[in-house]
Amino acid sequence: MNTNKRTNKISLVVVALIFLLTGCSHKNIKPADTILQAQAQMATEITENYDDAFFGAIADSVTVAEKIQANLDNRNAELAQWSELAKYLVGMRLDSTNRYAPLTRTSNWVSYQQRMWTMWDRYRKNAQKAAAWRDSCLKPYTKGCKQLLYAFSGPDWPYANTFFPDVDEYIMLAAEPIGSIPSPSMDMTDKEIADLANELYYPMVNIWGNSFFVTGRMEKNLRKKTVDGVLPVLMMFMGRDYRNIDNITIGLLCADGRIDTTSNKKPNALRMQVSKNGKRQTITYISCNLENKGMAADTVLNQFLASYVKNGCCSFLKAASYLPHYNSYSTIRNIILQKSKFILQDDSGIRYEHLLMADYTCHLWGKYVKPISAFKNCLQEELADAYKDQNPQPLNFQFGYGQRFCLIGAEK
């Protein structure tokens, strides 16, 4: 039996079965006797015209449909669990329907929640000031931007979202490992819960307390039992921001932007789809070496940046350890300059003279002061002179290193 004929017969039998079960014709409901006669006649016709193999095919079709529905049910349960887990990890107050609620009843966890709320409140106040500044100063430059390229990002999604809330995708590049989805045991002891709380707390101190991740501390804090990379931290950010986690994909980066989940190699790519208030966004994080020698050895990363990252994207650089200043990071610097219609950064990003040489128009905000002692050799005299000439108003929010902060908007 050919496929089309078989499919048509399956459709006819399904319709007939519905008729038999409901006693309904395509016209009107018939009297009871007529219905019984029609049912008997159709049953006879079906039995005479269709063999056992055909009815077996219908049974198989029902089995497949049941399996598909079961997979969908399992997937929906998994998605719900991710969002519930994210809220638990970040210390949100959970209602009784959250499966992790029983793990929040120890004094150690209550203390953790209080510390996280205090730290979050500090960040929230700073982010609100930054968002108000964004609305008054940035919108003309970021309008229509669909992708944000954030090199040297670590897991710093909150500030990327603060300044670029409307993009479709955040593309984050950094050295930190991917990590895995945490799976806290429901049988944890009080001590294990206390240890977990400490493990979760310290990565957040940097970004919520200082507005940036400290590289040396990240190397330590993101290699723990539960917080073993950026993924647990990103999940915590989603939970704190009341975002649903719609999908998580972990695997090996492909040149076209896909993530290969079948490879046995160590994962270097993470993609998370999240949603809030009907808007869906994607976070793509690539664990990579952005030094020239690292990029020269990573053909897939170069192809990804060339084809997947679109010309006319926006870029963001913050607390980048001044690495884009150095010739040993010229490859990623040049990619940012070639791809971006607008770059928002502090002075640790691309040097001011490099922006001018690439034909960017630079807008200056805040106050420029010499770099902190750890980066004392990264003073930019041209930038200092430009700030003296323009004398912009100070920023009223914390951003990057030091006590006084500058922001540079480079427009092409």
KEKE-3310 file (N, C-alpha, C; in steps of 0.2 Angstrom, whole numbers, plus 5000, padded with zeros to 4 digits):
npx = (5004:5003:5010:5002:4989:4988:4988:4976:4967:4968:4964:4950:4946:4948:4939:4927:4927:4926:4913:4906:4908:4901:4889:4886:4882:4888:4879:4864:4859:4854:4838:4837:4836:4840:4853:4859:4858:4866:4878:4880:4881:4892:4902:4903:4907:4920:4926:4926:4934:4946:4962:4970:4983:4982:4974:4983:4992:4985:4984:4997:4999:4992:4999:5011:5007:5003:5016:5022:5014:5017:5031:5030:5023:5033:5043:5037:5036:5049:5054:5046:5052:5065:5063:5057:5068:5078:5072:5073:5087:5092:5087:5074:5057:5047:5032:5020:5019:5030:5042:5054:5052:5052:5066:5069:5067:5076:5086:5098:5096:5086:5094:5103:5093:5090:5102:5104:5093:5096:5108:5103:5094:5103:5109:5098:5094:5105:5104:5091:5094:5104:5096:5087:5095:5099:5087:5086:5098:5103:5094:5092:5104:5104:5092:5083:5092:5096:5105:5117:5133:5144:5159:5172:5164:5160:5148:5140:5125:5115:5119:5121:5108:5102:5106:5104:5090:5081:5085:5086:5094:5108:5125:5138:5154:5168:5180:5176:5170:5156:5148:5134:5117:5111:5107:5100:5099:5084:5085:5095:5106:5106:5119:5123:5114:5118:5131:5128:5122:5132:5140:5132:5131:5143:5147:5138:5140:5150:5145:5132:5136:5148:5147:5153:5161:5175:5189:5199:5192:5181:5187:5189:5176:5167:5170:5165:5155:5141:5140:5147:5151:5146:5132:5124:5124:5118:5105:5101:5101:5090:5079:5079:5075:5062:5060:5054:5062:5063:5070:5085:5101:5115:5132:5143:5150:5145:5150:5139:5132:5123:5121:5130:5123:5127:5140:5155:5164:5171:5159:5157:5148:5133:5115:5102:5084:5073:5059:5048:5034:5028:5038:5051:5068:5085:5100:5116:5130:5148:5161:5178:5194:5200:5211:5223:5231:5223:5211:5216:5218:5205:5195:5181:5175:5179:5173:5160:5158:5160:5149:5137:5136:5129:5132:5131:5127:5125:5138:5146:5156:5163:5172:5183:5196:5205:5210:5206:5215:5227:5239:5239:5226:5220:5213:5199:5196:5196:5186:5175:5175:5173:5160:5151:5138:5136:5145:5145:5154:5166:5182:5190:5188:5189:5203:5202:5208:5209:5195:5193:5201:5195:5184:5173:5161:5163:5154:5154:5152:5150:5164:5181:5195:5211:5216:5213:5225:5229:5229:5237:5245:5237:5233:5224:5229:5224:5210:5208:5211:5200:5189:5191:5189:5176:5169:5158:5143:5144:5141:5127:5127:5134:5147:5158:5176:5183:5179:5173:5165:5166:5158:5158:5151:5152:5148:5144)
npy = (4994:5011:5026:5038:5033:5024:5034:5041:5031:5028:5041:5040:5029:5034:5044:5037:5029:5039:5043:5031:5031:5042:5043:5053:5061:5069:5078:5080:5075:5059:5049:5036:5022:5023:5028:5017:5007:5013:5013:4999:4995:5003:4997:4985:4987:4992:4981:4972:4979:4982:4976:4966:4971:4984:4989:4987:4997:5008:5007:5008:5021:5028:5024:5031:5044:5045:5044:5055:5065:5062:5065:5078:5082:5079:5087:5100:5099:5098:5111:5119:5115:5120:5134:5135:5130:5140:5151:5146:5144:5157:5163:5167:5170:5157:5149:5136:5128:5126:5115:5115:5121:5115:5115:5127:5130:5130:5138:5142:5143:5153:5164:5165:5169:5182:5189:5189:5196:5208:5211:5211:5222:5232:5232:5233:5247:5254:5249:5254:5268:5268:5263:5274:5284:5277:5278:5291:5295:5285:5279:5284:5279:5265:5260:5249:5239:5222:5212:5210:5210:5205:5205:5197:5195:5187:5180:5191:5195:5204:5218:5220:5218:5229:5240:5237:5232:5228:5220:5205:5195:5191:5190:5182:5182:5174:5168:5159:5143:5133:5125:5117:5112:5114:5102:5101:5090:5083:5078:5085:5089:5100:5106:5104:5112:5124:5125:5125:5137:5146:5144:5148:5162:5169:5172:5181:5192:5200:5205:5211:5218:5225:5229:5222:5207:5200:5194:5185:5180:5174:5163:5155:5154:5149:5136:5126:5113:5114:5127:5127:5134:5146:5144:5140:5153:5161:5156:5159:5173:5174:5169:5179:5190:5187:5179:5167:5152:5145:5136:5127:5124:5115:5112:5109:5122:5126:5132:5139:5143:5134:5123:5109:5095:5082:5079:5072:5079:5092:5104:5120:5129:5138:5140:5149:5151:5163:5171:5185:5194:5191:5194:5186:5181:5178:5170:5168:5160:5159:5149:5153:5157:5173:5179:5183:5172:5162:5163:5162:5148:5144:5140:5138:5147:5159:5158:5158:5171:5178:5175:5173:5183:5198:5211:5228:5226:5229:5233:5229:5233:5231:5233:5225:5222:5229:5223:5224:5234:5230:5224:5210:5206:5210:5205:5201:5214:5221:5214:5218:5232:5231:5225:5233:5245:5253:5255:5253:5257:5256:5264:5253:5246:5247:5257:5275:5281:5271:5269:5282:5281:5271:5278:5281:5291:5298:5299:5306:5302:5305:5305:5305:5296:5292:5275:5262:5255:5242:5243:5253:5256:5259:5271:5284:5297:5304:5302:5308:5321:5324:5322:5333:5344:5342:5341:5333:5329:5321:5303:5296:5283:5267:5259:5248:5249:5257:5273:5284:5286:5282:5283:5278:5281:5275:5279:5274)
npz = (5000:4995:5002:5002:4999:5010:5021:5018:5020:5033:5038:5035:5042:5055:5055:5054:5066:5075:5071:5075:5088:5093:5087:5077:5062:5047:5045:5052:5069:5071:5073:5086:5081:5068:5069:5075:5065:5055:5061:5062:5048:5044:5052:5047:5034:5036:5042:5031:5021:5026:5032:5045:5046:5043:5053:5063:5060:5063:5077:5080:5076:5086:5097:5094:5095:5108:5114:5109:5115:5129:5129:5127:5138:5148:5144:5146:5160:5164:5160:5168:5180:5179:5180:5192:5200:5197:5204:5217:5219:5219:5230:5231:5239:5241:5235:5241:5231:5224:5220:5227:5239:5252:5255:5260:5273:5283:5296:5291:5277:5277:5282:5271:5261:5266:5266:5252:5247:5253:5246:5233:5233:5234:5222:5213:5216:5210:5197:5193:5193:5182:5172:5171:5166:5154:5147:5144:5138:5129:5120:5106:5100:5101:5096:5086:5087:5086:5090:5103:5106:5118:5123:5134:5145:5156:5167:5166:5163:5169:5168:5155:5151:5157:5150:5137:5135:5125:5115:5104:5106:5116:5115:5122:5126:5134:5146:5156:5161:5155:5163:5173:5174:5190:5203:5216:5230:5238:5250:5257:5271:5285:5286:5273:5266:5271:5266:5252:5251:5254:5243:5232:5235:5235:5221:5217:5225:5219:5207:5210:5221:5217:5204:5194:5189:5198:5190:5196:5207:5201:5194:5205:5212:5202:5200:5208:5218:5215:5209:5195:5184:5172:5169:5181:5187:5178:5178:5190:5189:5180:5188:5198:5191:5188:5176:5164:5161:5145:5137:5137:5130:5129:5123:5109:5100:5084:5067:5061:5071:5077:5091:5095:5102:5103:5104:5111:5117:5128:5133:5125:5123:5126:5126:5130:5131:5136:5144:5147:5151:5139:5130:5121:5123:5119:5126:5122:5126:5124:5129:5128:5122:5120:5117:5104:5100:5104:5097:5084:5084:5084:5073:5072:5080:5074:5062:5067:5073:5061:5053:5060:5070:5067:5055:5060:5073:5091:5103:5119:5132:5148:5163:5158:5161:5154:5143:5129:5125:5122:5110:5109:5109:5098:5087:5092:5095:5083:5076:5084:5081:5067:5066:5073:5075:5086:5101:5118:5132:5146:5151:5151:5139:5122:5116:5116:5105:5096:5093:5087:5075:5069:5063:5072:5080:5095:5111:5126:5144:5161:5172:5169:5176:5181:5179:5191:5203:5199:5186:5182:5171:5160:5157:5147:5138:5128:5129:5142:5139:5130:5139:5147:5138:5135:5147:5153:5163:5179:5181:5190:5195:5199:5189:5183:5186:5201:5209:5203:5188:5170:5154:5138:5122:5107:5091:5074)
capx = (5000:5008:5010:4996:4983:4987:4986:4969:4963:4969:4960:4943:4944:4947:4932:4922:4927:4922:4905:4903:4908:4897:4883:4885:4884:4891:4873:4860:4859:4848:4835:4842:4836:4844:4860:4861:4858:4871:4884:4881:4883:4899:4907:4903:4911:4927:4929:4927:4938:4953:4965:4973:4989:4980:4971:4989:4995:4981:4986:5004:4999:4989:5005:5016:5004:5004:5023:5023:5011:5021:5037:5028:5022:5039:5047:5034:5038:5056:5054:5044:5057:5071:5061:5057:5075:5081:5070:5076:5094:5093:5084:5067:5052:5044:5025:5020:5018:5037:5045:5060:5050:5054:5073:5070:5064:5081:5089:5104:5093:5083:5099:5105:5088:5091:5109:5103:5089:5100:5113:5099:5092:5108:5110:5092:5094:5109:5101:5086:5097:5107:5090:5084:5100:5099:5081:5087:5104:5105:5089:5094:5109:5102:5086:5083:5098:5094:5110:5122:5140:5147:5166:5175:5157:5159:5141:5136:5119:5111:5120:5119:5101:5100:5108:5101:5084:5076:5088:5083:5099:5114:5130:5142:5161:5172:5184:5173:5167:5149:5144:5129:5111:5111:5102:5100:5095:5079:5087:5101:5106:5107:5125:5124:5111:5122:5137:5126:5120:5138:5142:5128:5131:5149:5147:5133:5143:5154:5141:5127:5139:5153:5144:5157:5164:5182:5192:5202:5187:5177:5190:5187:5169:5163:5172:5162:5151:5135:5141:5153:5152:5141:5125:5120:5123:5113:5099:5099:5098:5083:5075:5078:5071:5055:5060:5054:5067:5060:5075:5093:5105:5123:5135:5149:5148:5145:5151:5133:5128:5120:5125:5129:5122:5129:5147:5157:5169:5169:5154:5160:5143:5126:5110:5096:5079:5070:5053:5045:5029:5027:5044:5056:5075:5090:5107:5121:5137:5153:5167:5183:5200:5199:5218:5225:5233:5218:5207:5219:5217:5198:5192:5174:5173:5180:5167:5153:5158:5160:5143:5132:5135:5127:5134:5126:5125:5128:5143:5146:5162:5163:5177:5187:5203:5209:5213:5206:5220:5233:5239:5238:5219:5218:5208:5193:5195:5195:5179:5170:5175:5170:5153:5146:5135:5136:5148:5145:5160:5170:5188:5193:5186:5194:5206:5199:5211:5207:5189:5193:5204:5190:5179:5168:5160:5162:5150:5157:5148:5153:5171:5187:5200:5216:5214:5215:5232:5230:5229:5240:5249:5232:5230:5223:5229:5219:5203:5208:5210:5193:5185:5193:5186:5169:5167:5151:5141:5145:5135:5124:5127:5141:5148:5165:5181:5185:5174:5170:5164:5165:5155:5160:5147:5155:5143:5146)
capy = (5000:5017:5030:5042:5029:5022:5039:5042:5026:5030:5046:5038:5025:5038:5048:5032:5027:5045:5042:5025:5032:5048:5043:5059:5061:5076:5082:5081:5070:5054:5045:5031:5016:5025:5028:5010:5004:5016:5011:4992:4995:5005:4993:4979:4989:4993:4975:4969:4982:4984:4970:4967:4975:4991:4991:4988:5003:5013:5006:5011:5028:5030:5023:5036:5050:5045:5045:5062:5069:5060:5069:5085:5083:5078:5093:5105:5098:5100:5118:5122:5114:5125:5141:5134:5129:5147:5155:5143:5146:5164:5165:5170:5167:5152:5147:5129:5124:5126:5108:5116:5125:5111:5116:5134:5131:5130:5144:5144:5146:5160:5169:5166:5173:5189:5192:5190:5202:5215:5213:5213:5229:5237:5232:5236:5254:5256:5248:5259:5274:5267:5263:5280:5287:5274:5280:5298:5296:5279:5276:5286:5275:5258:5259:5244:5234:5215:5208:5213:5207:5207:5201:5198:5196:5182:5179:5197:5197:5210:5225:5220:5219:5235:5245:5235:5228:5227:5216:5199:5190:5193:5185:5183:5178:5174:5162:5155:5137:5133:5123:5112:5113:5111:5097:5100:5084:5085:5075:5088:5090:5107:5108:5104:5118:5130:5125:5127:5144:5150:5143:5152:5169:5173:5175:5187:5198:5204:5209:5215:5223:5229:5230:5218:5201:5200:5188:5180:5177:5170:5157:5151:5154:5146:5129:5123:5108:5116:5133:5125:5138:5152:5142:5141:5160:5164:5154:5163:5180:5174:5168:5185:5194:5184:5177:5160:5148:5141:5131:5127:5119:5115:5107:5111:5127:5125:5138:5142:5146:5129:5120:5101:5092:5075:5078:5070:5084:5097:5109:5127:5134:5137:5144:5149:5155:5166:5175:5189:5198:5190:5195:5181:5183:5172:5172:5163:5161:5155:5149:5154:5161:5179:5181:5182:5165:5157:5164:5159:5141:5142:5141:5138:5153:5164:5158:5160:5178:5181:5174:5173:5190:5202:5218:5233:5224:5234:5229:5231:5231:5233:5229:5221:5221:5233:5218:5226:5239:5226:5221:5203:5205:5215:5201:5202:5221:5222:5211:5223:5238:5230:5223:5236:5251:5257:5252:5256:5254:5261:5265:5247:5243:5249:5263:5280:5283:5266:5271:5287:5278:5267:5282:5281:5297:5296:5303:5305:5303:5304:5308:5300:5297:5287:5268:5259:5254:5236:5244:5260:5258:5259:5278:5286:5304:5307:5302:5313:5328:5324:5324:5340:5348:5342:5341:5330:5328:5314:5298:5295:5276:5263:5256:5246:5250:5263:5276:5288:5281:5285:5279:5280:5278:5275:5278:5274)
capz = (5000:4995:5008:5002:5000:5017:5025:5017:5023:5041:5040:5034:5048:5061:5055:5055:5073:5079:5070:5078:5096:5095:5084:5074:5055:5045:5044:5058:5074:5068:5078:5088:5077:5062:5071:5076:5058:5051:5064:5060:5041:5043:5055:5042:5028:5038:5043:5025:5017:5029:5035:5051:5046:5043:5060:5067:5059:5067:5084:5080:5076:5092:5102:5093:5097:5115:5116:5108:5121:5135:5128:5128:5145:5152:5143:5150:5167:5164:5159:5175:5185:5178:5182:5200:5202:5197:5210:5223:5219:5220:5237:5231:5243:5237:5238:5243:5225:5221:5223:5231:5245:5258:5256:5262:5280:5288:5298:5286:5271:5279:5283:5265:5258:5269:5263:5245:5247:5254:5240:5227:5234:5232:5214:5210:5216:5206:5190:5192:5191:5176:5167:5169:5162:5148:5143:5142:5134:5124:5115:5099:5097:5101:5092:5081:5088:5087:5094:5108:5107:5124:5124:5141:5149:5161:5166:5168:5160:5172:5166:5148:5150:5159:5145:5131:5136:5119:5109:5103:5108:5120:5113:5127:5125:5140:5147:5161:5159:5154:5169:5172:5178:5197:5205:5223:5233:5242:5256:5260:5278:5286:5284:5266:5263:5272:5261:5245:5251:5253:5236:5228:5237:5233:5214:5217:5229:5214:5202:5213:5226:5214:5197:5190:5192:5198:5187:5200:5211:5197:5193:5211:5213:5197:5200:5214:5216:5212:5204:5191:5178:5171:5169:5187:5189:5173:5180:5196:5187:5177:5193:5202:5187:5186:5169:5163:5157:5140:5134:5139:5126:5131:5119:5106:5095:5077:5064:5059:5077:5080:5096:5094:5109:5103:5104:5118:5119:5133:5130:5125:5121:5130:5123:5135:5129:5142:5142:5152:5149:5132:5126:5122:5121:5119:5128:5119:5129:5122:5133:5123:5123:5116:5115:5097:5098:5106:5092:5078:5084:5085:5067:5072:5083:5069:5057:5070:5073:5054:5050:5065:5072:5061:5054:5063:5080:5096:5107:5126:5136:5154:5167:5153:5163:5149:5138:5122:5124:5120:5103:5109:5109:5092:5083:5094:5095:5076:5075:5087:5077:5060:5066:5078:5074:5092:5106:5124:5136:5150:5148:5150:5133:5116:5117:5113:5099:5091:5091:5082:5069:5065:5061:5076:5084:5102:5115:5133:5150:5168:5173:5167:5181:5180:5181:5198:5203:5196:5179:5181:5165:5155:5156:5140:5139:5123:5132:5147:5136:5128:5145:5150:5134:5135:5154:5154:5170:5182:5182:5197:5196:5199:5183:5182:5191:5204:5213:5199:5182:5164:5149:5131:5117:5100:5085:5067)
cpx = (5004:5006:5003:4990:4982:4985:4979:4965:4963:4964:4952:4941:4943:4941:4927:4922:4924:4915:4902:4903:4903:4890:4881:4886:4886:4885:4870:4861:4853:4844:4839:4842:4841:4851:4863:4862:4865:4878:4886:4884:4890:4904:4908:4908:4918:4930:4930:4933:4945:4955:4968:4979:4987:4977:4977:4992:4992:4983:4993:5004:4997:4995:5010:5013:5004:5011:5025:5021:5015:5028:5036:5027:5028:5043:5044:5036:5045:5057:5052:5049:5063:5069:5060:5064:5078:5079:5072:5083:5096:5090:5078:5063:5048:5037:5026:5020:5025:5040:5051:5058:5052:5062:5074:5068:5070:5083:5094:5101:5090:5088:5102:5100:5089:5097:5108:5099:5092:5105:5109:5096:5097:5109:5104:5092:5099:5107:5096:5089:5100:5101:5087:5089:5100:5093:5082:5093:5105:5100:5090:5099:5108:5096:5087:5089:5095:5099:5115:5128:5143:5154:5168:5169:5157:5151:5137:5131:5115:5113:5120:5112:5098:5101:5105:5095:5080:5079:5085:5088:5105:5119:5136:5149:5165:5175:5181:5170:5159:5145:5138:5123:5111:5106:5102:5096:5090:5080:5093:5100:5107:5113:5126:5120:5115:5128:5134:5124:5126:5141:5139:5129:5137:5149:5143:5136:5146:5149:5136:5130:5144:5152:5149:5160:5172:5185:5195:5197:5183:5180:5189:5180:5165:5166:5171:5158:5145:5136:5148:5154:5147:5134:5121:5119:5118:5106:5097:5097:5091:5078:5073:5074:5064:5055:5059:5059:5064:5064:5082:5096:5112:5126:5141:5146:5149:5146:5145:5129:5124:5124:5124:5129:5124:5136:5149:5163:5166:5165:5158:5154:5136:5122:5104:5091:5075:5064:5051:5040:5028:5033:5049:5063:5080:5097:5111:5128:5142:5159:5173:5189:5200:5206:5219:5227:5228:5213:5209:5218:5210:5195:5184:5172:5174:5175:5161:5153:5158:5153:5137:5130:5134:5131:5129:5123:5127:5133:5143:5152:5162:5168:5181:5194:5208:5212:5212:5211:5226:5233:5238:5230:5216:5213:5201:5191:5193:5188:5174:5169:5172:5163:5148:5144:5136:5140:5147:5150:5162:5177:5192:5192:5192:5196:5203:5202:5210:5200:5189:5196:5199:5183:5172:5167:5159:5158:5152:5152:5152:5160:5176:5193:5205:5214:5216:5222:5233:5231:5232:5243:5244:5229:5230:5223:5225:5212:5203:5207:5203:5188:5185:5189:5179:5165:5160:5149:5142:5139:5133:5124:5133:5141:5156:5169:5180:5179:5170:5170:5163:5161:5156:5155:5150:5150:5146:5140)
cpy = (5006:5021:5035:5039:5026:5028:5041:5037:5027:5035:5044:5034:5029:5042:5043:5030:5033:5044:5037:5027:5037:5047:5049:5058:5068:5080:5083:5074:5065:5051:5039:5025:5017:5025:5021:5006:5006:5013:5003:4991:4997:5001:4987:4981:4990:4986:4971:4972:4983:4978:4971:4971:4983:4994:4991:4994:5009:5013:5009:5018:5031:5030:5029:5043:5051:5046:5052:5066:5068:5064:5076:5087:5083:5085:5099:5105:5100:5108:5122:5121:5119:5132:5140:5134:5136:5151:5153:5145:5153:5167:5168:5167:5163:5150:5139:5125:5123:5119:5109:5120:5121:5113:5123:5135:5130:5137:5147:5147:5153:5165:5170:5171:5181:5192:5193:5195:5208:5216:5214:5220:5234:5237:5235:5243:5257:5255:5252:5266:5274:5266:5269:5284:5284:5277:5288:5299:5291:5278:5278:5281:5267:5256:5254:5238:5227:5211:5212:5208:5209:5202:5202:5198:5193:5181:5185:5199:5203:5216:5225:5221:5226:5240:5243:5230:5225:5222:5209:5194:5194:5187:5187:5179:5179:5168:5157:5149:5137:5131:5118:5115:5110:5106:5096:5094:5087:5082:5079:5089:5098:5110:5109:5110:5124:5130:5127:5134:5148:5150:5147:5160:5172:5175:5181:5193:5203:5208:5213:5220:5228:5231:5226:5212:5201:5193:5183:5176:5172:5163:5152:5149:5150:5139:5125:5117:5109:5122:5131:5128:5143:5150:5143:5149:5163:5162:5158:5170:5179:5173:5175:5190:5192:5182:5169:5157:5143:5136:5132:5122:5120:5110:5111:5116:5125:5132:5142:5144:5140:5126:5112:5098:5084:5074:5076:5074:5089:5102:5116:5132:5132:5142:5143:5154:5157:5170:5179:5194:5197:5191:5189:5183:5177:5174:5166:5165:5156:5155:5148:5158:5167:5182:5179:5175:5160:5157:5161:5151:5139:5144:5142:5144:5159:5164:5160:5167:5181:5181:5175:5180:5195:5209:5223:5231:5230:5229:5233:5229:5235:5229:5224:5220:5225:5229:5221:5232:5236:5223:5213:5201:5209:5211:5202:5210:5223:5220:5216:5229:5237:5229:5228:5243:5256:5252:5256:5253:5259:5261:5259:5243:5245:5256:5269:5282:5277:5267:5277:5285:5274:5271:5282:5288:5295:5301:5301:5306:5302:5307:5303:5302:5292:5280:5266:5256:5247:5237:5251:5262:5259:5266:5280:5294:5307:5308:5307:5320:5329:5326:5331:5345:5348:5343:5339:5330:5321:5309:5297:5287:5273:5259:5254:5248:5256:5266:5281:5285:5285:5280:5282:5277:5280:5274:5278:5275)
cpz = (5000:5001:5008:5003:5007:5022:5024:5020:5031:5042:5040:5040:5054:5061:5057:5062:5077:5078:5074:5086:5097:5092:5080:5066:5053:5044:5051:5063:5071:5074:5080:5084:5071:5063:5072:5070:5055:5054:5062:5053:5041:5046:5050:5036:5030:5039:5036:5021:5020:5033:5042:5052:5046:5050:5065:5066:5063:5074:5085:5080:5083:5097:5101:5096:5105:5118:5115:5113:5127:5135:5130:5135:5150:5150:5146:5158:5169:5164:5166:5180:5185:5181:5190:5203:5202:5203:5216:5224:5221:5227:5237:5236:5239:5240:5238:5237:5222:5224:5227:5238:5251:5260:5259:5269:5285:5290:5293:5280:5272:5279:5276:5261:5260:5266:5255:5243:5248:5248:5234:5227:5232:5225:5211:5210:5211:5198:5188:5189:5184:5170:5165:5165:5155:5144:5141:5138:5128:5119:5108:5096:5097:5098:5087:5082:5090:5091:5098:5108:5113:5125:5131:5146:5155:5161:5168:5163:5162:5169:5158:5147:5152:5154:5138:5132:5131:5114:5109:5106:5111:5118:5117:5126:5131:5141:5152:5158:5159:5160:5168:5176:5185:5198:5212:5226:5238:5249:5260:5268:5279:5284:5276:5263:5265:5267:5254:5245:5251:5246:5231:5229:5234:5226:5213:5220:5224:5210:5205:5218:5222:5207:5192:5193:5192:5195:5191:5205:5207:5196:5199:5212:5208:5195:5206:5212:5213:5207:5201:5185:5178:5171:5175:5189:5184:5175:5186:5194:5184:5183:5197:5198:5184:5179:5169:5159:5152:5137:5136:5134:5128:5126:5115:5100:5088:5073:5062:5065:5080:5086:5096:5101:5109:5104:5111:5121:5124:5130:5131:5123:5125:5127:5128:5132:5135:5139:5148:5149:5141:5127:5127:5120:5122:5122:5126:5122:5126:5126:5128:5125:5118:5114:5108:5096:5100:5100:5085:5078:5084:5078:5068:5075:5078:5064:5060:5071:5066:5052:5054:5068:5067:5061:5056:5070:5084:5100:5114:5129:5142:5159:5163:5155:5158:5143:5131:5120:5121:5113:5103:5109:5103:5088:5085:5094:5088:5074:5078:5083:5070:5061:5069:5075:5080:5097:5112:5129:5141:5147:5148:5144:5128:5117:5113:5106:5093:5088:5085:5075:5065:5063:5065:5079:5091:5107:5122:5139:5156:5168:5172:5172:5179:5182:5188:5197:5200:5188:5177:5175:5159:5154:5149:5140:5134:5126:5138:5144:5133:5133:5147:5145:5134:5142:5155:5162:5172:5181:5189:5199:5196:5192:5182:5188:5195:5208:5209:5192:5176:5159:5143:5126:5110:5095:5078:5063)
residu = (MET:ASN:THR:ASN:LYS:ARG:THR:ASN:LYS:ILE:SER:LEU:VAL:VAL:VAL:ALA:LEU:ILE:PHE:LEU:LEU:THR:GLY:CYS:SER:HIS:LYS:ASN:ILE:LYS:PRO:ALA:ASP:THR:ILE:LEU:GLN:ALA:GLN:ALA:GLN:MET:ALA:THR:GLU:ILE:THR:GLU:ASN:TYR:ASP:ASP:ALA:PHE:PHE:GLY:ALA:ILE:ALA:ASP:SER:VAL:THR:VAL:ALA:GLU:LYS:ILE:GLN:ALA:ASN:LEU:ASP:ASN:ARG:ASN:ALA:GLU:LEU:ALA:GLN:TRP:SER:GLU:LEU:ALA:LYS:TYR:LEU:VAL:GLY:MET:ARG:LEU:ASP:SER:THR:ASN:ARG:TYR:ALA:PRO:LEU:THR:ARG:THR:SER:ASN:TRP:VAL:SER:TYR:GLN:GLN:ARG:MET:TRP:THR:MET:TRP:ASP:ARG:TYR:ARG:LYS:ASN:ALA:GLN:LYS:ALA:ALA:ALA:TRP:ARG:ASP:SER:CYS:LEU:LYS:PRO:TYR:THR:LYS:GLY:CYS:LYS:GLN:LEU:LEU:TYR:ALA:PHE:SER:GLY:PRO:ASP:TRP:PRO:TYR:ALA:ASN:THR:PHE:PHE:PRO:ASP:VAL:ASP:GLU:TYR:ILE:MET:LEU:ALA:ALA:GLU:PRO:ILE:GLY:SER:ILE:PRO:SER:PRO:SER:MET:ASP:MET:THR:ASP:LYS:GLU:ILE:ALA:ASP:LEU:ALA:ASN:GLU:LEU:TYR:TYR:PRO:MET:VAL:ASN:ILE:TRP:GLY:ASN:SER:PHE:PHE:VAL:THR:GLY:ARG:MET:GLU:LYS:ASN:LEU:ARG:LYS:LYS:THR:VAL:ASP:GLY:VAL:LEU:PRO:VAL:LEU:MET:MET:PHE:MET:GLY:ARG:ASP:TYR:ARG:ASN:ILE:ASP:ASN:ILE:THR:ILE:GLY:LEU:LEU:CYS:ALA:ASP:GLY:ARG:ILE:ASP:THR:THR:SER:ASN:LYS:LYS:PRO:ASN:ALA:LEU:ARG:MET:GLN:VAL:SER:LYS:ASN:GLY:LYS:ARG:GLN:THR:ILE:THR:TYR:ILE:SER:CYS:ASN:LEU:GLU:ASN:LYS:GLY:MET:ALA:ALA:ASP:THR:VAL:LEU:ASN:GLN:PHE:LEU:ALA:SER:TYR:VAL:LYS:ASN:GLY:CYS:CYS:SER:PHE:LEU:LYS:ALA:ALA:SER:TYR:LEU:PRO:HIS:TYR:ASN:SER:TYR:SER:THR:ILE:ARG:ASN:ILE:ILE:LEU:GLN:LYS:SER:LYS:PHE:ILE:LEU:GLN:ASP:ASP:SER:GLY:ILE:ARG:TYR:GLU:HIS:LEU:LEU:MET:ALA:ASP:TYR:THR:CYS:HIS:LEU:TRP:GLY:LYS:TYR:VAL:LYS:PRO:ILE:SER:ALA:PHE:LYS:ASN:CYS:LEU:GLN:GLU:GLU:LEU:ALA:ASP:ALA:TYR:LYS:ASP:GLN:ASN:PRO:GLN:PRO:LEU:ASN:PHE:GLN:PHE:GLY:TYR:GLY:GLN:ARG:PHE:CYS:LEU:ILE:GLY:ALA:GLU:LYS)
# end
